[in-house]
Amino acid sequence: MSVVDGQQAGAREGRKLPATSRDALVKPVVFVAALSPSLWLAGRALLGTLGADPVAEVLNRLGLYALVLLLCSLACTPLQLLLGWKWPLRVRRMLGLFAFFYATVHLSTYLGVDQGLDLTSIGKDIVKRRFVTVGFAAWCCLLPLALTSTQKWVKRLGYRRWKALHRLAYLAGALAIVHFVWRFKTALLQPLLAGATLFILLAIRLVPRRSAGARLGAKAGAR
């Protein structure tokens, strides 16, 4: 290698960020990316560009953001299993909490703005429109996950029980997709894509578990 080649290689290496610097950037970047849809929606509200039915637009957008971020949080472990990436695991909790945040604002907008906290009207709406009930059930699945998302709760519950509890995220995702389908009925492309994504993510999680079970069974048979 010539001196010039060595200098060029050294310059390229110098331009690369150290692993610690890249790791430090992951969480802020994901935080800004997850928060930006709410800022964009708030900007549209201030500019009065939410359309003819602004409440419905806000509800629809918030629900979609919650579902997308929930799927993103569920994709973190499959990405680590398939590609060996570690950084998704560091932002998994943040993505899940953002999903709960958007779902909570979605529910609060429905109760406070759309229904005006009229309990009679809310009760009638739940009976009349089943997608409301399913959507509330999805939020109820997310609530204990948000409350127990800290390391303190992992220690308090024990890792196995904590992990079993947090599998409710898949149920929440399924209920949210059903909520989406029943809400729009004809616009099915997005919920179908979300359903396919959820199925693939769940399948990726189950395959290693079944493979490990098969290996254990083979070892037991050999003995």
Secondary structure, DSSP 8 states (H G I E B T S, - for coil): --HHHHHHHHHHHHHS--HHHHHHHHHHHHHHHHHHHHHHHHHHHHHT-S-S-HHHHHHHHHHHHHHHHHHHHHHHHHHHHHH--SHHHHHHHHHHHHHHHHHHHHHHIIIIIISTT-HHHHHHHHHH-HHHHHHHHHHHHHHHHHHT-SHHHHHHH-HHHHHHHTTHHHHHHHHHHHHHHHHHSS--HHHHHHHHHHHHHHHHHHHHHHHHHHHHHHHHHH-
